[in-house]
Structure formats: C-alpha cells, structure tokens
C-alpha cells in the first residue's frame, strides 16, 4: 500500500510539474511601450508627491526639490535654444497622447500648447494626487530648472490644454 501511495504521489507531482506553463519574454508593440512608460512616469512622480504631501511638503516645494536635483544634468552655458528644445522633447515624451503646437516664437521666447495633459485625471485624482497638485508640482520643477538655465517658465491650463511660455532672462 505504501508503494502504491508513493507511486501515485510521484505520478501526481510529475504530471503537475509537466503541466506547468512555460514563460516567454513579452513582445511589446511601440504603442504598448509608450503606455508602460507613460504610466510609470506618472506613477513615480505621483508617488513621490503623495509622500511629500504626507510629510507636509507642498506640491510646489516638492517640485522645486526635484528641479534642483535635476539641475546637474542641465548646463546653463548650452543656452536658451538648447533649453527650449530639451523641455519640448521631455514634455512630448512624458505625455505621448498630447499634441504639441507652437503658437508663437522668437529668439528669446516660445509659447506652445499641449492637449490632453489632464488625461490621467479625467476620472478624478490619480495615484493619490489631483490634477491641480500635479500642475503645481510641475510648476515648481520647471521653474527651478528654467531659473538654473537663465530662463523663465510659466504656464496656464484650461481644461487640459496646457500652454507653456519659456523666455530667456
């Protein structure tokens, strides 16, 4: 009887192991890659902001802190055109569902809009933050980097249409 039980247990174990599904490396489409990146960028940003809020730090102050940390990657000697091109590249990459349109520009100023900036927040707060807190934190971050780059940053938002103005100091 013991041998029969051992044989049965061995067969059951072997069949269970043999029946397990094998894993494969996922193959993401470019659209899926953008979606993963978009969600992770917002999640990390929002998680940090949520923690800062819990510790009594305002969204603006937390954004300024992030911007100050980023300053080591920005060379003020690269000039205003470099700053503008990098900011536009980063903002377009952060929200791939937005359409960017330049409204006005000259050698010392650019104004552009981005649509759908509030997309993640249309159902309400996301990752524990509101859209206005997201904007306030972004404002603190962008102003810190802009000031370091000898530029000014300002924005206005109308129902998710995000208008950015960058000017050289």
C-alpha positions, 0 to 999 in steps of 0.5 A: 500500500505504501508503494502504491501511495508513493507511486501515485504521489510521484505520478501526481507531482510529475504530471503537475510539474509537466503541466506547468506553463512555460514563460516567454519574454513579452513582445511589446508593440511601440504603442504598448511601450509608450503606455508602460512608460507613460504610466510609470512616469506618472506613477513615480512622480505621483508617488513621490508627491503623495509622500511629500504631501504626507510629510507636509511638503507642498506640491510646489516645494516638492517640485522645486526639490526635484528641479534642483536635483535635476539641475546637474544634468542641465548646463546653463552655458548650452543656452536658451535654444538648447533649453527650449528644445530639451523641455519640448522633447521631455514634455512630448515624451512624458505625455505621448497622447498630447499634441504639441503646437507652437503658437508663437516664437522668437529668439528669446521666447516660445509659447506652445500648447499641449492637449490632453495633459489632464488625461490621467485625471479625467476620472478624478485624482490619480495615484493619490494626487489631483490634477491641480497638485500635479500642475503645481508640482510641475510648476515648481520643477520647471521653474527651478530648472528654467531659473538654473538655465537663465530662463523663465517658465510659466504656464496656464491650463484650461481644461487640459490644454496646457500652454507653456511660455519659456523666455530667456532672462 
